[in-house]
Amino acid sequence: MEKWFAQRRKTKLLELAYRQITLSIDTVTDLDKAMNAVLSNKNEEAKESIERLFVTEVEIDNLRRAVFEEATKGNLPSKEREDLLHLVKRLDVLADHVKDSARNVLILLDEKVPGEIWSSYTDITEDLVKCATTLRKALEKLGVNPAKAMELAKEVDVIEGRVDDKYLKAKWLLLQQKELKTPTIIVLKDLLDLLEQIADTCCDTADYIRVLTVSY
């Protein structure tokens, strides 16, 4: 009976974590939409996407609290509980990076940033959406097909590698800009670093999924 309740508790935590990653993907998708809107000179559309992103991020914070509260109940083995909580923390960090990226986009809306810069950034956010979506699929398979979850987690690593390559190219392109004001360059650099950190966080989260496959 105790084992049955522990399994139910684990399943509930995974359901909450799955909801959290689903919302995290929504924020990444809205960031991608905002970046593409800016590239197309549609600043109002960009603002709308960012506003949705901010609202979703609040719900993600609430989910994190719910997971921690749920984790205090039942008799889950401490190692499994710790790994699940690490997973949830990484998802929360992911959403924070997306939110900070969106704030930088808002700051840059009134600046004259070359289209080639925005284009290089949207190339990255396109992969970030793929990265987060693959992460969600891995989490979805965790309780039913651990081998597939492991395979998808490895795919996240591959996508993160592509982001790293695009990050270096975008950084090089940024260094070629001679007409941009120094403050604008600083914000663009901060945004670029955050985009790279989103990919890194997806990769870190995939690592925890690999750890959790062992317990399944």
Summary of the structure (lengths in Angstrom):
residues: 216
radius of gyration: 18.6
end to end distance: 18.6
largest distance: 69.0
contacts: 745
relative contact order: 0.15
helix: 88%
strand: 0%
